[in-house]
Amino acid sequence: MHTSTLTNLVPGRFRIPLLIILIAAGAAGNHFHYQIFLNIDFLFGSIFALLAMQFLGFTRGVAASVIIASYTFVLWNHPYAIIIMTAEVVVVGILMQRYKLGMVMADTCYWLIIGMPLGYIFYHMLMNSPMTSTSMVMIKQAINGITNALVARYIFTFFVWRSRLVKTP
């Protein structure tokens, strides 16, 4: 059994409460961001959006992602990170389902092929940020996203391992 989206792990009556908890945790993860330097923040919200996708399926994961990423508008006063972070969950979900890529590999592919170019378009071309600032943001977002995917995958794998319902490869 493929362990990327195991919605049968969560009984039906717990799916909506779990979705609400993951959205709240994701919003908190973005609110309690870690400022690295120069207004560059390391966010933790996508961990919970990716967990929602793994535990509750693609559609609920994307819905969680939109809501969780919306907090970035409060942080930065622009909608571009919402688009980038929501696209991350959409693309990762598609790559995992259709092409059977692992989550971390799918997330890495997203950032290299789609996420970083979107960052360039939004930050440099639309917001007229200097190229040095844009490069720093693009690299930070990629590292942040891949790290969050790794954490989300570890949490999910640990849950599956602890539940002993499914053997992970």
Disulfide bonds with the S-S distance in Angstrom:
none
